[in-house]
């Protein structure tokens, strides 16, 4: 099946070079990567706010950019909507007027009715006469989304629009965006450097690092072996180990510099060199004196807490061990009774089924 959008663009700015090549369907695609990777620059290229030096960008059956043929469609003719991190609502216009501006090519009465329809869809009935200064952060985001979607774009670009919002409001707006996408089927490219946003919102994640697309994966495959090891390296969050797969007493193990981890027994792929990935949320912290399941006792690692960060509904724990730093993720409040402060001794447990093989170990990540 032909993808809805195809991107193959090169852009240079000083010493930085962006080389983006990927395709997408009518889905929510998340453009994920660290600060400075080129995510916002890529959105500006897709919106027509900057010109690439080389390449091609197609949307549906239209060629919007083809540098070889000197085709460059200006922003107002692309039918591409964009919402920035710092909202561009007009402070002197009412909420209704802001949304109607997105369909200003319509008859004024029709534009007003379209604006009201979209305000109902984003649950802002009764806000028509308010001004941006009278809105909360979440309400302002809904107005910006309504204005972009009212124009029925063929692609919606979102540049970290929820990054300044707190946890509950952020989760609410993620659900709102998913609902609107299901209703309209307008494809979305959403920029973020927060993996929780990527997992909760996207259907597919595109990884951008140092100006290059390093891979893409469906969200449901993010933490399993169908994703490339390079994808996990782009995340910079997780536990990636290099070593040897070993069969012993009809069990499968992974031997690495820090010891041996028991794995679930697969039908193939053993023995030999390779790498494994353990997702942070699959690493459990053991309470002292509490009896745990047998599979949790299979792989126990001792260490000390290096850092404990609370990010909305999630906590991220870095645990220093003799073989490197392990990363742990869990719901806020899950281990409150343990008082996991810096320097606190802890034991970590990993189920065999959570040790996911990634293939050969030719590209070893530093730990």
Secondary structure by P-SEA (a helix, b strand, c coil): ccccbbbbbbbbcccbbbbbbbcccccccccccccccaaaaaaaaaaccccccccccccccccccccccccccccccccbbbbcccccccccccaaaaaaaaaccccaaaaaaaaaaaaaaaccccccccccccccaaaaaaaaaaaaacccccbbbbccccccccaaaaaaaaaaaaaaaaacccbbbbbcccaaaaaacccbbbbbccccccccccccccccccccaaaaaaacbbbbbbbbbbbcccbbbbbcccbbbbbccccccccccbbbbbccccbbbbccccccccccccbbbbbbbcbbbbcccbbbbbbbcccbbbbbbbcccccccccccccccbbbbbccccccccccccccccc
